[in-house]
Amino acid sequence: MSRRTVVQALEDAAASTRTGYRFIEENSAAEPFFTYSGLERATARYGGALQALGLQKGDRVALVLPDNQDFVFTFLGALRAGVVPVPIYPPAGLRKLGGYLTNTLHVVRQSGAKVLVTDNDIKRILGTVQAGAPELKKVASIESMRKSSEKLEPVKVGLDDTCFLQFTSGSTSAPKGVIVSHGNIAHNVHAFMKLGLQVEDGVDSGVSWLPLYHDMGLIGFVMGPLYHRNTVSFLPPLLFLKRPVRWLETISRLRATVSFGPNFAYALCTKRVRPRDLENLDLSTWRVAGCGAEPIRAANLEDFADKFSACGFNRKALLPCYGMAEATLAVSFDNRGLRVDKVDGDELAAEGQAKVADDPEAASTLNIVSCGKAFEGHDVAVFDPTDEASDKPLPDRRVGELRVRGPSVTAGYFDDPETTRAAFAGGWLKTGDLGYIVDGDVYVCGRQKELIIVNGRNYYPQDLEWEASRVRGVRKGNVIAFGTTKPMGDRERVIIAFETAAPPGPEREELKDGVRRTVRTATGLSVDDVVALEIGVLPKTSSGKLKRRETRSLYERGELFGRTSAREGDNLGLALEVAKSQLGYVKNALLGDRGSSRGQDDEASEG
């Protein structure tokens, strides 16, 4: 089939007056539904509003929009105007505001955005961002754009044009702006929608609570469905975190067929959905339950399938996948259900060889989830990390760096030629992920930069974190393991930090001892230091990924213990940051229209 830009896909989908986007709100029974016909009209208005701000083809516009409807209309409107959107995550609250503003300023400056669109509440704290970004000419309010009636001036957009800049989450380094072209999108959408998910045009429907400022939510559930006119219902991400059952209730109520989530989402549902909630759930229509974006634990998915089978959930619906922003979204799917490779953990650690375990039930056996084969037209291979020409792929079951190539792979990072050159080796994208291949199937072990090496043996931090999380009282999903040679410099020491609700004192000391024993029993590794922290202390990215390198740096500087939790915050620091941002806001001449909440003159919802 011929490839189409996202703009062409949207304009073609406008013929549909039956399918489209539904926006579910947290504190309202309203569920505005926009057919693709209505979406075409709404996005034309928003595109015209951006052009009226002086934006031209190729200019960048930063989007800090917590409301899903605002985000979708503005993002797609920008594409129709030939403007390059730069999604930025909104502040989760006023705690840790300094770090948020630093990250936002980095993205705005690196992207060279001329305009930033946000709501009036967030706008008032972004004064320091505008003051520090000389190319940023205006901070515009979405409230004004909602009321705009500016006409869109058509712009010719081609497959080679940049669609948007996807900044990486920054879990291992400063966020980098991945250039995603319309051609990248067209190829990846065809691969994951048609070849991977095998969607039926206009029939399959999706439900997503995933943040739209990251690739899985944005490409997987905003752009992908456009090409096939599938209906998608969007939940606010915070609603899922507060009440995970709402995800499942929405799938059940709307008879949805496709939904994705990271590993932690399935674990959270297993833990927090109450038995009485199961009585009203019917998950029998859910034919694709995708899992990706973070290390996949077979036990979490198996527990989910066991619990919700009573509601009609079919465990064959589980679809592990592998991908990254630099490959647009997805690289490989395993649509044969959850398949696990049981390997000898000792061989993996000592020899880098994924040898099939002699005893599948032995304590040293590791269960590594298959992420399936690379999409048609794309390649995944394993190389020694030192192979700068990608000349010699490693054989099956040999662990090395996963590298990918194909039409979904980015041309590089925006305005960063040095980092772009370093990201490729002989035409292959260096993912930084360690893994192996068996008969074409991809298995991911961990990140190369985060590998812990003790006495010549390799330990993956995810494995140590998983074992530590099994100790009762340790907050699951909030454990970080890392190695450090400081302060002695003689050898690598192993540190495990975790969050807990247990009060300081004997109870925490017992927890720390329990973590040491559990990790030593499972891996044979003696942990040098165990750190128990308040809830909310461990640093995370905007997508909720743990930041191991930052945690290690904080530990090495002696600052990890002094960090306040997100619940407590530093009130003085908060006041200073707000005051500084407010001053910047006033200094920049009270930018834009301060007026109005969402008005009745918005494009009418349909259906």
C-alpha positions as CSV (number, residue, x, y, z in Angstrom):
1,M,0.0,0.0,0.0
2,S,1.1,3.6,-0.6
3,R,2.5,5.4,2.5
4,R,0.6,8.4,3.8
5,T,1.6,11.3,6.1
6,V,-0.4,11.7,9.3
7,V,-2.0,14.7,7.7
8,Q,-3.2,12.6,4.8
9,A,-4.4,9.9,7.1
10,L,-6.5,12.4,9.1
11,E,-8.0,14.0,6.0
12,D,-8.8,10.6,4.6
13,A,-10.4,9.5,7.9
14,A,-12.7,12.5,7.8
15,A,-15.0,10.5,5.6
16,S,-15.9,8.5,8.7
17,T,-18.9,9.8,10.7
18,R,-19.1,6.7,12.9
19,T,-15.7,6.1,14.4
20,G,-13.3,8.5,16.2
21,Y,-12.0,9.6,19.6
22,R,-13.8,9.6,23.0
23,F,-12.4,11.7,25.8
24,I,-13.3,10.4,29.3
25,E,-12.9,12.9,32.1
26,E,-12.0,12.2,35.7
27,N,-14.6,14.2,37.5
28,S,-17.4,14.3,35.0
29,A,-19.9,11.8,33.5
30,A,-19.3,13.6,30.2
31,E,-17.5,11.6,27.5
32,P,-17.2,13.9,24.5
33,F,-17.0,11.9,21.3
34,F,-15.6,13.3,18.1
35,T,-16.0,11.4,14.9
36,Y,-13.1,11.7,12.5
37,S,-15.2,14.1,10.5
38,G,-15.5,16.3,13.6
39,L,-11.9,15.9,14.4
40,E,-10.9,17.1,10.9
41,R,-12.9,20.3,11.5
42,A,-11.6,20.9,15.0
43,T,-7.9,20.4,14.1
44,A,-8.3,22.8,11.2
45,R,-9.3,25.5,13.7
46,Y,-6.4,24.7,16.0
47,G,-4.0,24.6,13.1
48,G,-5.3,28.0,12.0
49,A,-4.8,29.4,15.5
50,L,-1.1,28.3,15.5
51,Q,-0.6,29.9,12.1
52,A,-2.1,33.1,13.6
53,L,0.6,33.0,16.3
54,G,3.1,33.5,13.5
55,L,4.2,29.8,13.2
56,Q,5.3,28.6,9.8
57,K,6.1,25.2,8.3
58,G,9.1,23.7,10.1
59,D,8.8,25.9,13.2
60,R,8.6,24.0,16.5
61,V,5.8,24.4,19.1
62,A,6.2,23.1,22.6
63,L,3.0,21.5,24.1
64,V,2.5,21.3,27.9
65,L,-1.1,20.3,27.9
66,P,-2.5,18.0,30.7
67,D,-5.9,17.7,29.1
68,N,-6.1,14.9,26.5
69,Q,-8.6,16.7,24.3
70,D,-6.6,19.9,24.2
71,F,-3.4,17.9,23.5
72,V,-4.9,15.9,20.6
73,F,-6.5,18.8,18.9
74,T,-3.4,21.0,19.2
75,F,-0.9,18.3,18.2
76,L,-2.9,17.3,15.1
77,G,-3.6,20.9,14.3
78,A,0.1,21.6,14.3
79,L,0.8,18.8,11.9
80,R,-1.8,20.2,9.5
81,A,-0.1,23.6,9.7
82,G,3.3,22.0,8.9
83,V,4.4,23.0,12.4
84,V,6.5,20.5,14.4
85,P,5.1,19.7,17.8
86,V,7.3,19.0,20.8
87,P,5.4,17.2,23.6
88,I,6.5,18.0,27.1
89,Y,5.1,16.4,30.2
90,P,3.0,18.7,32.4
91,P,3.9,19.2,36.1
92,A,2.4,16.5,38.3
93,G,2.1,19.1,41.1
94,L,4.1,21.9,42.6
95,R,6.5,19.6,44.5
96,K,10.0,19.4,43.0
97,L,9.1,22.3,40.7
98,G,12.8,23.3,40.3
99,G,13.6,20.0,38.6
100,Y,10.6,20.2,36.4
101,L,11.4,23.7,35.2
102,T,15.0,22.7,34.5
103,N,13.9,19.8,32.3
104,T,11.3,21.9,30.5
105,L,13.8,24.6,29.8
106,H,16.2,22.0,28.4
107,V,13.6,20.7,26.0
108,V,12.4,24.1,24.9
109,R,16.0,25.4,24.3
110,Q,17.2,22.2,22.6
111,S,14.1,22.1,20.2
112,G,14.3,25.8,19.4
113,A,10.6,26.1,20.0
114,K,9.2,29.6,19.1
115,V,5.9,29.1,20.9
116,L,4.8,27.1,23.9
117,V,1.1,26.3,24.3
118,T,-0.2,25.5,27.8
119,D,-3.1,26.3,30.1
120,N,-3.4,29.4,32.2
121,D,-2.5,27.6,35.5
122,I,0.7,26.1,34.1
123,K,1.5,29.3,32.2
124,R,2.0,31.3,35.4
125,I,4.8,29.0,36.6
126,L,6.8,29.0,33.3
127,G,8.3,32.5,33.6
128,T,11.8,31.2,34.2
129,V,11.5,28.9,31.1
130,Q,10.7,31.8,28.8
131,A,13.4,34.0,30.4
132,G,16.0,31.3,29.7
133,A,15.0,30.4,26.2
134,P,15.7,33.3,23.8
135,E,14.1,31.6,20.8
136,L,10.8,31.2,22.6
137,K,8.8,34.2,21.5
138,K,5.4,33.5,23.2
139,V,3.7,31.3,25.8
140,A,0.1,31.0,24.5
141,S,-2.9,29.8,26.4
142,I,-5.0,26.9,25.2
143,E,-8.0,28.8,26.6
144,S,-7.6,31.3,23.8
145,M,-7.0,28.7,21.2
146,R,-10.2,26.9,22.1
147,K,-12.2,30.0,21.1
148,S,-10.2,30.7,17.9
149,S,-12.0,30.7,14.5
150,E,-8.8,31.3,12.4
151,K,-8.9,29.6,9.1
152,L,-6.2,27.0,8.3
153,E,-4.0,27.9,5.4
154,P,-3.2,24.5,3.7
155,V,0.4,23.5,3.8
156,K,2.0,20.7,1.7
157,V,3.5,18.1,4.0
158,G,5.5,15.2,2.7
159,L,6.8,11.9,4.0
160,D,10.3,13.3,4.4
161,D,9.1,16.2,6.6
162,T,9.6,16.0,10.3
163,C,6.3,15.0,12.0
164,F,7.3,15.8,15.6
165,L,10.2,15.7,18.1
166,Q,10.0,12.9,20.7
167,F,12.3,13.8,23.5
168,T,13.7,10.7,25.3
169,S,12.6,10.1,28.9
170,G,16.1,10.9,30.3
171,S,16.4,7.8,32.4
172,T,20.1,7.3,31.5
173,S,21.1,10.8,30.1
174,A,19.7,14.2,29.4
175,P,16.6,14.0,27.2
176,K,17.4,14.1,23.4
177,G,15.1,15.2,20.7
178,V,14.4,12.2,18.4
179,I,13.5,13.3,14.9
180,V,10.3,11.4,13.8
181,S,9.4,11.9,10.2
182,H,6.0,11.3,8.6
183,G,7.7,8.5,6.7
184,N,8.9,6.9,10.0
185,I,5.3,7.1,11.3
186,A,3.8,5.6,8.1
187,H,6.2,2.6,8.1
188,N,5.9,1.9,11.8
189,V,2.1,2.3,11.9
190,H,1.8,-0.2,9.0
191,A,4.1,-2.6,10.9
192,F,2.4,-2.5,14.3
193,M,-1.2,-1.9,13.3
194,K,-1.5,-4.1,10.3
195,L,1.2,-6.7,10.6
196,G,1.5,-6.8,14.4
197,L,-2.0,-6.1,15.8
198,Q,-3.8,-7.2,12.6
199,V,-6.5,-4.6,13.2
200,E,-9.7,-4.5,11.2
201,D,-10.3,-1.1,9.7
202,G,-13.2,0.7,11.5
203,V,-13.9,-2.3,13.6
204,D,-11.3,-2.7,16.3
205,S,-11.5,-0.2,19.2
206,G,-8.9,0.8,21.8
207,V,-8.8,2.2,25.3
208,S,-5.7,4.1,26.6
209,W,-4.8,5.8,29.8
210,L,-1.1,6.2,28.6
211,P,0.3,9.7,28.7
212,L,0.1,11.4,25.2
213,Y,3.5,13.1,25.6
214,H,5.2,9.7,25.2
215,D,5.4,7.5,22.2
216,M,3.3,4.5,23.2
217,G,0.2,6.7,24.0
218,L,0.8,9.2,21.2
219,I,1.8,7.0,18.3
220,G,0.1,3.9,19.4
221,F,-3.3,5.4,20.2
222,V,-3.5,8.8,18.5
223,M,-1.7,8.4,15.2
224,G,-1.9,4.7,14.5
225,P,-5.7,4.5,14.7
226,L,-6.1,7.4,12.3
227,Y,-4.7,5.3,9.5
228,H,-7.4,2.6,10.1
229,R,-10.3,4.7,11.4
230,N,-10.4,2.9,14.6
231,T,-12.2,4.3,17.6
232,V,-10.1,5.1,20.7
233,S,-11.3,6.1,24.2
234,F,-8.8,8.1,26.3
235,L,-8.6,8.1,30.1
236,P,-6.6,10.6,32.1
237,P,-3.4,8.9,33.2
238,L,-3.9,10.0,36.8
239,L,-7.3,8.4,36.9
240,F,-5.7,5.0,36.2
241,L,-3.1,5.5,38.9
242,K,-5.8,6.4,41.4
243,R,-8.2,3.7,40.4
244,P,-6.6,1.0,38.1
245,V,-10.0,-0.7,37.9
246,R,-11.3,2.2,35.7
247,W,-9.0,1.0,32.9
248,L,-10.6,-2.5,33.0
249,E,-14.1,-1.1,33.5
250,T,-13.8,1.0,30.4
251,I,-12.6,-1.9,28.3
252,S,-15.5,-3.9,29.6
253,R,-18.1,-1.3,29.1
254,L,-17.1,-0.2,25.6
255,R,-16.3,-3.7,24.5
256,A,-12.8,-2.6,23.4
257,T,-10.4,-5.0,21.7
258,V,-7.0,-3.4,22.0
259,S,-5.2,-1.8,25.0
260,F,-1.6,-1.6,26.1
261,G,0.3,-0.9,29.3
262,P,3.7,-1.2,30.8
263,N,4.6,-4.1,33.1
264,F,3.7,-2.1,36.3
265,A,0.1,-1.5,35.1
266,Y,-0.7,-5.2,35.0
267,A,1.0,-5.7,38.4
268,L,-1.0,-2.7,39.8
269,C,-4.3,-4.2,38.6
270,T,-3.5,-7.5,40.1
271,K,-2.7,-6.0,43.5
272,R,-5.4,-3.3,43.7
273,V,-8.5,-4.5,41.9
274,R,-10.7,-5.9,44.6
275,P,-12.6,-9.2,44.3
276,R,-16.0,-7.5,44.3
277,D,-14.9,-5.4,41.3
278,L,-14.5,-8.6,39.2
279,E,-18.2,-9.3,39.3
280,N,-19.1,-6.6,36.9
281,L,-16.1,-7.0,34.5
282,D,-16.3,-8.7,31.1
283,L,-12.9,-8.7,29.4
284,S,-13.8,-11.3,26.8
285,T,-13.5,-8.8,23.9
286,W,-10.0,-7.8,24.8
287,R,-8.0,-9.6,22.1
288,V,-4.7,-7.7,22.4
289,A,-3.3,-6.8,25.8
290,G,0.1,-5.3,24.9
291,C,3.0,-4.9,27.3
292,G,6.2,-2.9,26.8
293,A,8.1,0.3,27.6
294,E,9.9,-1.2,30.6
295,P,11.3,-4.7,31.5
296,I,8.6,-7.3,31.3
297,R,8.2,-9.8,34.1
298,A,6.5,-13.0,33.2
299,A,5.2,-13.5,36.7
300,N,3.4,-10.2,36.7
301,L,1.6,-11.0,33.4
302,E,0.8,-14.6,34.5
303,D,-0.6,-13.3,37.8
304,F,-2.8,-10.8,35.9
305,A,-4.0,-13.6,33.5
306,D,-4.8,-15.9,36.5
307,K,-6.8,-13.2,38.3
308,F,-8.8,-11.9,35.4
309,S,-9.5,-15.1,33.7
310,A,-12.7,-15.2,35.8
311,C,-13.8,-12.1,33.9
312,G,-13.3,-13.7,30.5
313,F,-9.7,-12.5,29.9
314,N,-7.8,-14.8,27.5
315,R,-4.2,-15.1,28.4
316,K,-3.4,-15.6,24.7
317,A,-4.2,-11.9,24.4
318,L,-1.0,-11.0,26.2
319,L,1.4,-9.4,23.6
320,P,4.9,-8.6,24.8
321,C,6.7,-6.0,22.7
322,Y,10.1,-4.2,22.3
323,G,10.6,-0.7,21.0
324,M,12.1,2.7,21.6
325,A,11.6,6.3,20.6
326,E,14.5,6.1,18.1
327,A,12.6,3.4,16.2
328,T,9.4,5.6,16.2
329,L,7.6,3.2,18.5
330,A,7.8,-0.6,18.1
331,V,10.5,-2.9,16.8
332,S,9.0,-6.3,17.5
333,F,5.8,-7.9,18.8
334,D,5.2,-11.5,20.0
335,N,1.5,-12.1,19.1
336,R,1.8,-15.7,20.1
337,G,1.0,-15.0,23.7
338,L,3.4,-14.9,26.7
339,R,6.4,-17.1,25.9
340,V,9.3,-17.5,28.3
341,D,12.9,-18.7,27.8
342,K,14.2,-20.4,31.0
343,V,17.9,-19.8,31.1
344,D,20.7,-20.7,33.4
345,G,21.3,-17.5,35.5
346,D,24.9,-18.5,36.3
347,E,25.8,-19.0,32.7
348,L,24.2,-15.7,31.8
349,A,26.1,-13.8,34.5
350,A,29.5,-15.4,34.1
351,E,29.7,-16.1,30.3
352,G,27.1,-13.9,28.7
353,Q,25.5,-17.0,27.3
354,A,21.7,-17.6,27.5
355,K,22.0,-21.4,28.0
356,V,18.7,-23.3,28.5
357,A,18.4,-24.2,32.1
358,D,18.9,-27.8,33.0
359,D,16.4,-27.4,35.9
360,P,13.6,-25.0,35.0
361,E,12.6,-24.8,38.6
362,A,16.1,-24.1,40.1
363,A,16.6,-20.9,42.1
364,S,19.2,-19.7,39.6
365,T,16.9,-20.1,36.6
366,L,15.8,-16.8,35.0
367,N,12.5,-16.4,33.0
368,I,13.1,-14.1,30.1
369,V,10.1,-13.0,28.1
370,S,10.2,-13.2,24.3
371,C,9.4,-9.9,22.5
372,G,8.9,-11.7,19.2
373,K,10.5,-11.1,15.8
374,A,11.4,-7.8,14.1
375,F,8.7,-6.3,11.9
376,E,8.8,-7.0,8.1
377,G,11.3,-4.7,6.5
378,H,13.2,-4.2,9.7
379,D,16.2,-6.0,11.3
380,V,17.3,-6.7,14.8
381,A,20.7,-8.3,15.5
382,V,23.1,-8.6,18.4
383,F,26.7,-7.3,18.3
384,D,29.6,-7.0,20.7
385,P,29.3,-3.4,22.0
386,T,32.9,-2.8,20.8
387,D,31.9,-3.7,17.1
388,E,31.8,-0.1,15.8
389,A,31.2,-1.3,12.2
390,S,28.5,-3.9,13.1
391,D,30.5,-6.4,11.0
392,K,30.0,-9.5,13.1
393,P,26.6,-10.3,14.4
394,L,26.8,-12.6,17.5
395,P,25.3,-16.1,17.2
396,D,22.0,-17.1,18.8
397,R,21.9,-17.1,22.6
398,R,25.0,-14.9,22.9
399,V,24.3,-11.7,24.9
400,G,25.4,-8.4,23.4
401,E,24.0,-5.1,22.3
402,L,20.7,-5.2,20.4
403,R,20.9,-3.0,17.2
404,V,18.1,-2.2,14.8
405,R,17.7,-0.9,11.3
406,G,14.8,-0.2,8.9
407,P,12.5,2.5,7.7
408,S,11.1,3.2,11.2
409,V,14.5,4.2,12.6
410,T,15.1,7.9,13.1
411,A,17.6,9.9,11.0
412,G,19.0,11.2,14.3
413,Y,18.6,13.7,17.1
414,F,17.5,17.3,16.5
415,D,20.4,19.8,16.2
416,D,22.8,17.3,17.8
417,P,25.1,15.8,15.0
418,E,27.7,14.5,17.5
419,T,25.2,12.4,19.5
420,T,23.6,11.3,16.2
421,R,26.9,10.0,14.9
422,A,27.6,8.1,18.2
423,A,24.2,6.5,18.0
424,F,24.9,4.5,14.8
425,A,27.4,1.8,13.9
426,G,27.7,0.7,10.3
427,G,24.1,1.8,9.6
428,W,22.7,0.1,12.7
429,L,21.1,2.0,15.5
430,K,22.8,1.2,18.8
431,T,20.0,0.7,21.3
432,G,22.1,0.4,24.4
433,D,20.0,-2.6,25.4
434,L,21.6,-5.9,26.2
435,G,19.8,-9.0,24.9
436,Y,20.0,-12.1,22.7
437,I,18.2,-13.7,19.8
438,V,16.8,-17.2,19.4
439,D,15.4,-18.2,16.0
440,G,14.7,-14.6,15.3
441,D,12.9,-13.9,18.5
442,V,14.2,-10.9,20.6
443,Y,15.0,-11.3,24.3
444,V,15.9,-8.2,26.4
445,C,18.2,-8.5,29.4
446,G,18.8,-4.9,30.5
447,R,20.7,-1.7,29.8
448,Q,24.3,-1.8,28.9
449,K,25.2,1.3,30.9
450,E,23.5,-0.1,34.0
451,L,25.2,-3.5,34.1
452,I,26.8,-4.3,37.5
453,I,30.0,-6.3,37.2
454,V,31.3,-8.1,40.3
455,N,34.3,-10.5,40.2
456,G,33.9,-10.9,36.5
457,R,30.2,-11.7,36.7
458,N,27.4,-9.6,35.1
459,Y,24.4,-8.7,37.1
460,Y,21.4,-7.0,35.7
461,P,19.9,-4.4,38.1
462,Q,16.4,-5.4,37.1
463,D,17.0,-8.9,38.5
464,L,18.2,-7.6,41.8
465,E,15.4,-5.2,42.0
466,W,12.8,-7.9,41.3
467,E,14.2,-10.1,44.1
468,A,14.3,-7.2,46.5
469,S,10.7,-6.3,45.6
470,R,9.6,-9.7,46.9
471,V,10.3,-8.7,50.5
472,R,7.2,-7.8,52.3
473,G,7.2,-4.1,53.1
474,V,9.4,-3.1,50.2
475,R,7.3,-0.9,47.8
476,K,7.0,-2.9,44.5
477,G,8.3,-1.1,41.4
478,N,10.2,1.4,43.6
479,V,13.5,-0.3,44.0
480,I,16.8,0.7,42.4
481,A,20.0,-1.4,42.2
482,F,23.3,0.0,41.0
483,G,27.0,-0.5,41.3
484,T,29.6,2.1,42.4
485,T,33.3,2.2,42.9
486,K,33.1,5.2,45.2
487,P,34.4,6.1,47.7
488,M,37.2,3.5,47.8
489,G,37.8,3.0,44.1
490,D,39.1,-0.5,44.6
491,R,36.1,-2.5,43.4
492,E,32.4,-2.2,42.4
493,R,30.1,-2.1,45.3
494,V,26.4,-3.1,45.0
495,I,23.8,-0.8,46.4
496,I,20.1,-1.4,46.6
497,A,17.8,1.5,47.5
498,F,14.0,1.1,48.0
499,E,11.0,3.0,49.2
500,T,8.9,1.8,52.1
501,A,6.0,3.0,54.2
502,A,7.6,1.4,57.3
503,P,8.7,3.9,59.9
504,P,12.4,4.5,60.7
505,G,13.8,2.2,63.3
506,P,13.8,-1.5,63.9
507,E,11.2,-2.3,61.3
508,R,13.3,-0.7,58.5
509,E,16.4,-2.5,59.7
510,E,14.6,-5.8,59.5
511,L,13.5,-4.9,56.0
512,K,17.1,-4.1,55.0
513,D,18.3,-7.4,56.4
514,G,15.5,-9.2,54.5
515,V,16.6,-7.6,51.2
516,R,20.2,-8.7,51.7
517,R,19.1,-12.3,52.5
518,T,16.7,-12.5,49.6
519,V,19.1,-11.2,47.0
520,R,21.9,-13.4,48.3
521,T,19.8,-16.5,48.2
522,A,18.5,-15.8,44.7
523,T,21.7,-14.6,43.1
524,G,24.6,-15.5,45.4
525,L,25.5,-11.8,45.4
526,S,26.3,-10.0,48.7
527,V,24.9,-6.5,48.7
528,D,27.2,-3.9,50.2
529,D,24.6,-1.4,51.3
530,V,20.8,-1.3,51.5
531,V,19.1,2.1,51.7
532,A,15.5,2.4,52.9
533,L,13.8,5.6,51.9
534,E,10.5,7.4,52.3
535,I,7.8,7.0,49.6
536,G,8.4,9.4,46.6
537,V,12.1,9.9,47.2
538,L,13.6,7.8,44.3
539,P,14.0,10.0,41.2
540,K,11.9,9.0,38.1
541,T,11.4,10.2,34.6
542,S,8.2,11.8,33.3
543,S,7.0,8.3,32.2
544,G,7.6,6.8,35.7
545,K,10.8,5.0,34.8
546,L,13.4,4.8,37.6
547,K,16.5,6.9,37.1
548,R,19.3,4.6,38.2
549,R,22.2,6.9,37.1
550,E,20.8,9.9,39.0
551,T,20.2,7.7,42.1
552,R,23.8,6.5,41.9
553,S,25.0,10.1,41.6
554,L,22.9,11.2,44.6
555,Y,24.2,8.3,46.7
556,E,27.9,9.0,45.7
557,R,27.5,12.6,46.7
558,G,25.8,11.7,50.0
559,E,22.6,13.5,49.0
560,L,20.2,10.5,48.6
561,F,19.5,10.3,52.4
562,G,18.7,14.1,52.5
563,R,16.1,14.1,49.8
564,T,12.5,14.9,50.9
565,S,9.7,12.8,49.7
566,A,7.2,14.1,47.1
567,R,4.6,14.0,49.8
568,E,6.5,16.2,52.1
569,G,8.4,18.5,49.8
570,D,10.6,21.4,50.7
571,N,8.1,24.2,51.4
572,L,10.7,27.0,51.4
573,G,12.2,25.8,48.1
574,L,8.7,25.5,46.7
575,A,7.9,29.0,47.7
576,L,11.1,30.3,46.1
577,E,10.5,28.5,42.9
578,V,6.9,29.7,42.6
579,A,7.9,33.2,43.4
580,K,10.7,33.2,40.8
581,S,8.5,31.7,38.1
582,Q,5.7,34.2,38.9
583,L,8.2,37.1,38.7
584,G,9.3,35.7,35.3
585,Y,5.7,35.5,34.2
586,V,5.1,39.2,35.1
587,K,8.4,40.3,33.6
588,N,7.4,38.8,30.3
589,A,4.4,41.1,30.0
590,L,1.6,38.8,31.0
591,L,1.7,36.8,27.8
592,G,-1.5,36.0,26.0
593,D,-5.1,35.9,27.0
594,R,-5.6,35.0,30.7
595,G,-9.3,34.4,30.1
596,S,-11.7,31.6,30.1
597,S,-12.3,28.1,30.8
598,R,-13.3,25.7,28.1
599,G,-16.2,27.4,26.3
600,Q,-19.3,26.2,24.6
601,D,-18.0,27.5,21.3
602,D,-15.6,24.5,21.1
603,E,-16.1,22.2,18.2
604,A,-19.3,20.3,19.2
605,S,-18.8,16.7,20.2
606,E,-20.7,14.2,18.2
607,G,-22.3,10.9,18.9
